[in-house]
Amino acid sequence: AVPFGMASTFRGSPACGVCAQHPVRARATLHKPYLMRRSMRVSSTGEHSQRPQGSNPRAAALRLLLKQQGILQAPCCHDALSARLIERAGFKVAFMSGFATSGSRLGAPDAGLISYAEMVDVGRSAVEATKSLPIIGDGDTGYGNAMNVKRTVRGYAQAGLAGILIEDQVAPKSCGHVKGKRVVGRHEAVARIRAAVDAREEGADILIVARTDARQAVSLEEALWRVEAFAEAGADIIFIDALESEEEMRQFCWLRGSAARVPKMASLLEGGGKTPMMSPSELQSIGFKMVAYPLSLLGVSIRAMELALTGLKTGKVPEPSQLGSFAEIQEAVGFPEYYAEEARYAVPQEQPMSTSTQVSDPPVPKSSKGENRPSTAAADSASASSSSGPARRTPEVFISPSQPKVQQPVVVEPDEVREQPTSLVSKASQPKAEDINRPKFFLVRITETATGVVKLETRIPSNFMAGVAALVPGVNLESVVERALRERTQASDSGALVEIPAGSGDLLQVFLE
C-alpha cells in the first residue's frame, strides 16, 4: 500500500497528481493531511510564532541575516581553526560539513562513521574559537529515531551552533554526491523534521535546515514533494542535495505554498559534484538565499600539506610565500587577542621594600655640618661584620629619613645563571633600579617594511617579554629591551625603544606605554 492515499510516490507518475508540463504548480495541490495541524505555525513572513528566541545570540543573528537582502555564502569549516579563519575573512555565516569534519577528525570518509558526540564536540570548539559567527552544524540523520533527533538538536543548540541540518538518508548515510543513495520513507523523513521542530519549540534555540537526498535516491519529483512537506512541518531552511541542472534548481526555488516562504539553500560541491557551479549572483537570481561550499577549505588544506610533505622529504621547507611568517601564524591562531586579554589580569610587579626593612648597604657618612650620621652601634656592627668572614647584611641598618637610599642597578647578562636563594632574604628579592621605572606594558608592532602595513600590534605586559622572544628567532628580545631601557634618553622617549628586522621583510618595533 502507498502511504497518505497516494497511488504512487515515485518519478512523477500521473497518479502522484504531478503534471509533467508544470510539476511545480501541480505539486502545490498535493494532499498532506498528517501535516495540516502544523501548517498554521508558518506565518505569512515565514516566521514560526511559537519559536523561542533570545537564548542563542548566533541563532538570532542567523535569523536576521535570512531576512536581509542578498545571498549568504557559507564556506564549510571542519574544526576550530577553519571556523576562526572563515570569520577573520569576513564571512557572515559558516557551515560545519560532515564530509569535511569526518575527514579531518577521523581521517575517514563521510559514510556514517563519525558519531554525534564527535560532531557536537567539533561544533562546540568551532563556536568557542569564533566571536559571533553563526555556524550551521551537520546533524546527519539525527543519529537514530525521532527521539535521537530531538536530543541531537538540543545538543547542537547547547553547543552554541546557530543551525542544524537533518536529512532523510538511511543509516549509515553518506555524501549526497556519491553512489548508493538510499532514503527512508516519507513518514519517517517527515517525522525527523517534526521532531527537530518540536525540540526547537520546546526550548532549543536553533534553526532547522531540512535536507532531502531523494533526488539521487528516487527522483526530482520525490525530492520536491519532500521539501514541501518539510516546509509545512516547520523547517527554517530547505535543501535538496545534488540537483543536476539549473532547471532543476529553478523548480526547487519556484515551489509554492509553505515552501515559497522558506529560504532555500544550495550546495556547490567543488571539484566535480553533480550540481552545476554558479556564481552567488546567479544563484540569487534563481531564488536561493544561501550557498555552501563544502570542500574549498579541506581540499586546499590537503593539497598544501601534501606539497609541503613532498618538499620535506628532500629537506626543502615551504617557501615564505606559502608558509607565511611565524608572526602571521601566531596571529592566525590568536596570540594577539590572548596577550591583550592576558594583560587585563596581569599581576603588578612587587614594590620596593620600605626603608625600615629593606636590605641595603649603610650610607657613607658625610662630614658636612648638619647631616646625620649612622649611630655608633650600627657602625660597630658593620665593622664587626666586615672583619669576621664573609659580609652579612642585616635589616637593622639605620637609614635617616632625610638621606635618600642609593642603589646601583644590577646588570644581568642574558645567559647568566642566577644563584638559588640560600636564605629567607635572597638576592632575587632585591628590585633592580630599572624595574622601579619600568613601564607596566610595552606596545609591540610588526610592520611589513615594503608596504608599511601593520601586521600585528598588541600590548604586552613588561614582565612577559620573554614570552614573545620567539617573534625574532636567534635574538634575546628581553635582553635587548632591558639594554634599551638603561640607555634610553629623554629625547628618544617618543620613538620606538627597539627596532629589529623580523625576517620576511618585516620590522619589529617595541614602544613604551
ChimeraX attribute file (.defattr): number of C-alpha atoms within 10 A of each C-alpha:
attribute: neighborCount
match mode: 1-to-1
recipient: residues
	/A:1	7
	/A:2	8
	/A:3	11
	/A:4	14
	/A:5	11
	/A:6	14
	/A:7	14
	/A:8	16
	/A:9	20
	/A:10	15
	/A:11	15
	/A:12	19
	/A:13	14
	/A:14	11
	/A:15	12
	/A:16	20
	/A:17	19
	/A:18	21
	/A:19	15
	/A:20	12
	/A:21	8
	/A:22	10
	/A:23	16
	/A:24	21
	/A:25	15
	/A:26	16
	/A:27	21
	/A:28	17
	/A:29	12
	/A:30	14
	/A:31	14
	/A:32	12
	/A:33	10
	/A:34	13
	/A:35	17
	/A:36	12
	/A:37	10
	/A:38	14
	/A:39	16
	/A:40	15
	/A:41	17
	/A:42	22
	/A:43	12
	/A:44	10
	/A:45	9
	/A:46	19
	/A:47	15
	/A:48	18
	/A:49	11
	/A:50	11
	/A:51	18
	/A:52	15
	/A:53	16
	/A:54	10
	/A:55	15
	/A:56	19
	/A:57	18
	/A:58	25
	/A:59	24
	/A:60	17
	/A:61	17
	/A:62	21
	/A:63	19
	/A:64	10
	/A:65	17
	/A:66	17
	/A:67	12
	/A:68	10
	/A:69	9
	/A:70	15
	/A:71	20
	/A:72	22
	/A:73	19
	/A:74	23
	/A:75	24
	/A:76	28
	/A:77	32
	/A:78	27
	/A:79	23
	/A:80	18
	/A:81	17
	/A:82	21
	/A:83	28
	/A:84	21
	/A:85	17
	/A:86	21
	/A:87	20
	/A:88	13
	/A:89	9
	/A:90	9
	/A:91	15
	/A:92	18
	/A:93	25
	/A:94	26
	/A:95	28
	/A:96	30
	/A:97	27
	/A:98	26
	/A:99	23
	/A:100	24
	/A:101	25
	/A:102	21
	/A:103	16
	/A:104	16
	/A:105	14
	/A:106	13
	/A:107	10
	/A:108	15
	/A:109	17
	/A:110	21
	/A:111	14
	/A:112	19
	/A:113	13
	/A:114	20
	/A:115	13
	/A:116	19
	/A:117	11
	/A:118	14
	/A:119	24
	/A:120	22
	/A:121	16
	/A:122	20
	/A:123	29
	/A:124	21
	/A:125	16
	/A:126	26
	/A:127	23
	/A:128	15
	/A:129	20
	/A:130	19
	/A:131	12
	/A:132	15
	/A:133	26
	/A:134	28
	/A:135	28
	/A:136	29
	/A:137	30
	/A:138	24
	/A:139	25
	/A:140	28
	/A:141	24
	/A:142	26
	/A:143	21
	/A:144	16
	/A:145	13
	/A:146	20
	/A:147	15
	/A:148	17
	/A:149	25
	/A:150	24
	/A:151	19
	/A:152	26
	/A:153	31
	/A:154	20
	/A:155	18
	/A:156	26
	/A:157	28
	/A:158	17
	/A:159	19
	/A:160	26
	/A:161	29
	/A:162	29
	/A:163	29
	/A:164	26
	/A:165	27
	/A:166	28
	/A:167	26
	/A:168	26
	/A:169	23
	/A:170	17
	/A:171	16
	/A:172	13
	/A:173	20
	/A:174	22
	/A:175	19
	/A:176	25
	/A:177	17
	/A:178	12
	/A:179	10
	/A:180	11
	/A:181	18
	/A:182	19
	/A:183	20
	/A:184	17
	/A:185	14
	/A:186	17
	/A:187	11
	/A:188	14
	/A:189	24
	/A:190	25
	/A:191	18
	/A:192	27
	/A:193	30
	/A:194	22
	/A:195	21
	/A:196	34
	/A:197	26
	/A:198	17
	/A:199	23
	/A:200	23
	/A:201	18
	/A:202	14
	/A:203	14
	/A:204	24
	/A:205	28
	/A:206	34
	/A:207	25
	/A:208	25
	/A:209	28
	/A:210	30
	/A:211	26
	/A:212	27
	/A:213	29
	/A:214	29
	/A:215	22
	/A:216	24
	/A:217	18
	/A:218	16
	/A:219	15
	/A:220	22
	/A:221	24
	/A:222	21
	/A:223	25
	/A:224	25
	/A:225	23
	/A:226	24
	/A:227	27
	/A:228	23
	/A:229	25
	/A:230	31
	/A:231	28
	/A:232	25
	/A:233	29
	/A:234	30
	/A:235	29
	/A:236	25
	/A:237	25
	/A:238	26
	/A:239	28
	/A:240	26
	/A:241	24
	/A:242	24
	/A:243	26
	/A:244	15
	/A:245	12
	/A:246	16
	/A:247	11
	/A:248	17
	/A:249	21
	/A:250	16
	/A:251	18
	/A:252	29
	/A:253	24
	/A:254	15
	/A:255	22
	/A:256	17
	/A:257	15
	/A:258	23
	/A:259	27
	/A:260	16
	/A:261	18
	/A:262	27
	/A:263	21
	/A:264	23
	/A:265	26
	/A:266	21
	/A:267	20
	/A:268	22
	/A:269	20
	/A:270	15
	/A:271	10
	/A:272	10
	/A:273	16
	/A:274	18
	/A:275	20
	/A:276	16
	/A:277	17
	/A:278	12
	/A:279	10
	/A:280	17
	/A:281	12
	/A:282	13
	/A:283	21
	/A:284	17
	/A:285	13
	/A:286	17
	/A:287	20
	/A:288	23
	/A:289	25
	/A:290	22
	/A:291	23
	/A:292	21
	/A:293	19
	/A:294	23
	/A:295	20
	/A:296	17
	/A:297	18
	/A:298	20
	/A:299	13
	/A:300	11
	/A:301	13
	/A:302	11
	/A:303	11
	/A:304	15
	/A:305	12
	/A:306	12
	/A:307	12
	/A:308	16
	/A:309	15
	/A:310	14
	/A:311	13
	/A:312	12
	/A:313	9
	/A:314	8
	/A:315	9
	/A:316	11
	/A:317	14
	/A:318	17
	/A:319	10
	/A:320	11
	/A:321	8
	/A:322	10
	/A:323	13
	/A:324	12
	/A:325	18
	/A:326	17
	/A:327	20
	/A:328	16
	/A:329	12
	/A:330	13
	/A:331	16
	/A:332	14
	/A:333	15
	/A:334	14
	/A:335	17
	/A:336	19
	/A:337	13
	/A:338	13
	/A:339	18
	/A:340	15
	/A:341	13
	/A:342	14
	/A:343	18
	/A:344	9
	/A:345	9
	/A:346	16
	/A:347	11
	/A:348	10
	/A:349	13
	/A:350	10
	/A:351	9
	/A:352	14
	/A:353	12
	/A:354	8
	/A:355	16
	/A:356	13
	/A:357	12
	/A:358	16
	/A:359	19
	/A:360	18
	/A:361	15
	/A:362	17
	/A:363	16
	/A:364	8
	/A:365	11
	/A:366	11
	/A:367	9
	/A:368	7
	/A:369	6
	/A:370	7
	/A:371	11
	/A:372	15
	/A:373	16
	/A:374	16
	/A:375	12
	/A:376	9
	/A:377	11
	/A:378	14
	/A:379	16
	/A:380	11
	/A:381	14
	/A:382	18
	/A:383	12
	/A:384	12
	/A:385	15
	/A:386	13
	/A:387	9
	/A:388	9
	/A:389	8
	/A:390	8
	/A:391	12
	/A:392	9
	/A:393	15
	/A:394	15
	/A:395	13
	/A:396	14
	/A:397	23
	/A:398	18
	/A:399	19
	/A:400	15
	/A:401	10
	/A:402	8
	/A:403	11
	/A:404	10
	/A:405	14
	/A:406	11
	/A:407	12
	/A:408	9
	/A:409	12
	/A:410	11
	/A:411	12
	/A:412	13
	/A:413	11
	/A:414	12
	/A:415	8
	/A:416	7
	/A:417	8
	/A:418	10
	/A:419	9
	/A:420	9
	/A:421	11
	/A:422	8
	/A:423	7
	/A:424	7
	/A:425	14
	/A:426	12
	/A:427	14
	/A:428	11
	/A:429	14
	/A:430	15
	/A:431	17
	/A:432	17
	/A:433	16
	/A:434	16
	/A:435	18
	/A:436	12
	/A:437	9
	/A:438	18
	/A:439	14
	/A:440	18
	/A:441	19
	/A:442	22
	/A:443	17
	/A:444	20
	/A:445	18
	/A:446	24
	/A:447	19
	/A:448	17
	/A:449	14
	/A:450	9
	/A:451	9
	/A:452	11
	/A:453	11
	/A:454	13
	/A:455	14
	/A:456	17
	/A:457	17
	/A:458	17
	/A:459	22
	/A:460	25
	/A:461	21
	/A:462	22
	/A:463	18
	/A:464	15
	/A:465	19
	/A:466	12
	/A:467	13
	/A:468	15
	/A:469	15
	/A:470	14
	/A:471	18
	/A:472	17
	/A:473	11
	/A:474	8
	/A:475	13
	/A:476	16
	/A:477	22
	/A:478	18
	/A:479	17
	/A:480	15
	/A:481	19
	/A:482	18
	/A:483	17
	/A:484	13
	/A:485	19
	/A:486	13
	/A:487	10
	/A:488	11
	/A:489	9
	/A:490	6
	/A:491	7
	/A:492	10
	/A:493	12
	/A:494	9
	/A:495	12
	/A:496	15
	/A:497	20
	/A:498	17
	/A:499	16
	/A:500	15
	/A:501	14
	/A:502	20
	/A:503	16
	/A:504	13
	/A:505	12
	/A:506	21
	/A:507	20
	/A:508	22
	/A:509	20
	/A:510	21
	/A:511	18
	/A:512	19
	/A:513	12
